[in-house]
Amino acid sequence: MIPFVDLHPVTRLVSDAVAPRWASALESCELVGGSAVTRLEGELARCLGARAAVACASGTDALRLALQAAGVVPGMHVALPNLTFWATFEAVAQLGAIPVLIDVSPDDLQIDLDELRRAHARVRFRHAIAVHLYGWASTALSEIRTFCADRDVCLIEDAAQAFGVELDGRPVLAGAAIATLSFYPAKVIGGCMDGGAVVSSDPALVETVRSLGNHGRSAHYAHQHVGWSSRMAGLQAHYLLEVVARAGEIIDARRRLVAAYRGRWSDAGIAGRLRGPSGGITDNGYLAVVECDRPAAGHVAAFRRRAIEVRRIYPETIDQQPPARGRFVAVSDLAHSHGFVERVLDLPLYYGLPERDLAAVVQAAAEIIR
Ligand SMILES: Cc1ncc(COP(=O)(O)O)c(C=O)c1O
């Protein structure tokens, strides 16, 4: 079976370097927080072009902490795209806020600026989330940032999938007011357990996030907020330090695989388009996203019969998930995201995917996607 994702190449890449780190962490009993977490936060800020980073326990926690630090309270509206992982919606709903679902642009599959404008004229939300979906980002990202800044809308960038993405040759998050990351193991830069981070160039916001993630502490037994228990484990920070140190190699390899898919795809006569970012965005090789000409649900089993695992990310939009019913506002029929999820198919892609497997996937796609 050619798997959709295989984590072994990364765990094997770092295991020799991680083992002595873990031994010393166990010896020093730096199990939650500690010097490795502090070092990782410094490395993250440096790589991502932000002033500071706060590590936490997951990407979903990072979103909740960022939203809360940015002032989201129950009953407020928060705009977010209708095509994203469920956690983006979940974080907003868990804070008691009301999601305003915005359709995606068919051009880049990211939040649609025109609809964001229309929704703001109607709902006057003070917070919005732009998700850098699929390891790309919106071609209109600079305009989205300006639109939000001009209207005093706090824009939170959900970069769970976007470590290593660049805008005009610089880390995409260098221009973000506040952004969140996930280190779920299958991400481009994945940890050995759940993990996340908030990055920002606003020192006050960073300190609020840090306090919120640690029970709202101002001192060990003094609390300035009702916060959460969301700190990063020392063992995770040690592991991530070794993965982050190899981020260039991992991301370059993934980008080469996407390029190899693209090279083979064009001549294969497949009834589907291999999508990717445009404008000044450089992807991080997170996903190989195909938009088929026709509905794609039946293709998953056809690939499986050829011993290839493909996935559909995502087969349903946020508004189509049952728990979303009655819990959101929308200003359009969200038709672009609805149409896209019927036709989406994602091909195997991971650091270490053998070129012969990639060739077999394209061969199968030529037979299946017609
Ligand atoms: C866009 C997006 N946001 C948020 C998350 C949540 O991250 P985590 O699984 O680390 O909580 C993910 C993770 O899959 C994601 O893809």
Ligand as a Chemical Component Dictionary entry (heavy atoms), coordinates in Angstrom:
data_LIG
# 
_chem_comp.id                   LIG 
_chem_comp.type                 NON-POLYMER 
_chem_comp.pdbx_formal_charge   0 
_chem_comp.three_letter_code    LIG 
# 
loop_
_chem_comp_atom.comp_id 
_chem_comp_atom.atom_id 
_chem_comp_atom.alt_atom_id 
_chem_comp_atom.type_symbol 
_chem_comp_atom.charge 
_chem_comp_atom.model_Cartn_x 
_chem_comp_atom.model_Cartn_y 
_chem_comp_atom.model_Cartn_z 
_chem_comp_atom.pdbx_ordinal 
LIG C1 C1 C 0 -6.325 24.785 9.608  1  
LIG C2 C2 C 0 -6.170 24.110 10.938 2  
LIG N1 N1 N 0 -6.498 24.790 12.052 3  
LIG C3 C3 C 0 -6.366 24.238 13.275 4  
LIG C4 C4 C 0 -5.901 22.960 13.441 5  
LIG C5 C5 C 0 -5.857 22.364 14.805 6  
LIG O1 O1 O 0 -4.605 21.929 15.188 7  
LIG P1 P1 P 0 -4.436 20.758 16.290 8  
LIG O2 O2 O 0 -4.872 19.489 15.652 9  
LIG O3 O3 O 0 -2.972 20.806 16.614 10 
LIG O4 O4 O 0 -5.280 21.136 17.455 11 
LIG C6 C6 C 0 -5.524 22.222 12.314 12 
LIG C7 C7 C 0 -4.993 20.856 12.481 13 
LIG O5 O5 O 0 -5.220 19.928 11.828 14 
LIG C8 C8 C 0 -5.672 22.803 11.025 15 
LIG O6 O6 O 0 -5.360 22.129 9.923  16 
# 
loop_
_chem_comp_bond.comp_id 
_chem_comp_bond.atom_id_1 
_chem_comp_bond.atom_id_2 
_chem_comp_bond.value_order 
_chem_comp_bond.pdbx_ordinal 
LIG C1 C2 SING 1  
LIG C2 N1 SING 2  
LIG C2 C8 DOUB 3  
LIG N1 C3 DOUB 4  
LIG C3 C4 SING 5  
LIG C4 C5 SING 6  
LIG C4 C6 DOUB 7  
LIG C5 O1 SING 8  
LIG O1 P1 SING 9  
LIG P1 O2 DOUB 10 
LIG P1 O3 SING 11 
LIG P1 O4 SING 12 
LIG C6 C7 SING 13 
LIG C6 C8 SING 14 
LIG C7 O5 DOUB 15 
LIG C8 O6 SING 16 
# 
